[in-house]
Amino acid sequence: MIEGELRIAVLDGDGIGPEVVPVAVRAADRALTARGVAVRWDRLPFGRAAIDSHGAPIPEQTLDALEGYDLMVVGPHDSASYPGEHRSAPAPGAILRKRFGLYANLRPARAIPGVAATAPDIDLLIVRENSEGLYADRNMAVGSGEFMPTPDVALAVGLVTRQASERIAERAFELARTRRGHVTVVHKANVLRLTTGLFRDACLDVARRYPDVTVDQQHVDAMAALLVRRPADFDVVVTENLFGDILSDLAAELSGSLGLASSINCSDTRVMAQAVHGAAPDIAGRGVADPIAMLHSVASALQWYGLRHDDARPTEAGAALRQAVAETVASGIGTPDLGGTSTTAEFGERVVSVL
Ligand code: ATP
């Protein structure tokens, strides 16, 4: 059970972040307080604004302060727009994932009734290993993991360990038990034999400890095709970092729009809500961004927290948020990416009034 206040840190971020994050915060506050959970929301410096005020997109004091919070709600960052040296520094999201050991990135893809979707029957969960793999910036204590010996030669380091692969596989198999009981292991072991081969073998070893969960495996290229051809056949998909990033955008688009794609990053003790989409500079400042991805990300984080702390209230608040989003969409309200004419704020207002 939660004792005292639930402390939630809010990092608005760049681009559409300051538009969609406050919508999710307001709705989640309503859902939590309605269930008797006292919440303290604190905004911390982050992103382009923090460069101006504190000299870094993720200032040390923000990182230190985050240690004292129960949950983190994080908006997108637009590193490409940062000045000078900040542009080539590790992305703020990567710093957060590393600092707090957020090794699992959970990205569900499910169509929302009333939203046009290429795959209306898709309902899957991508469990993405988030701490190593082919993403060079995540696998080094110092340095970026990319090298340029000459201006015309570039190299990147990929890292796969049995420990991290088994750890993510365990989360995938546990989650499959709460869903339809099937895991698909995605790799490219026919080419990247040692690295993604080790990932595959570690996952299949873990599978033996979950005899009640069925398992199959796919090469990532075949998986891309199968996701389009028969998306409803997949339940939990476990894969390494880069493959998970790409497949989750594909799954999100099949389920409707990138603006719907939610995600949480977690360790065994900490959780961070962060939508899959970026800062969307092309629409930022116009008040038309779709807040659903952020709303669903916060809903997932609350559900994760409630289960971990044996308190039904945050779990129920998360479910209520999802239900309120579904009812809002069903009532014909939607932002332009869904073919609607509503603003971000109007969508948020309706979600809060449904709650
Ligand atoms: P990043 O590399 O930072 O993840 P990205 O290249 O994936 O960013 P996004 O910023 O996610 O790009 O934007 C991709 C496209 O999706 C843009 O056209 C953007 O306007 C659109 N988009 C992203 N998020 C939303 C949203 N919440 N609502 C509406 N459209 C969105």
Residues whose N, C-alpha, C, O or C-beta is under 5 A from the ligand:
A	BS01	ATP	H77 L258 G259 V276 H277 G278 A279 A280 P281 D282 I283 V288 A289 D290 D337
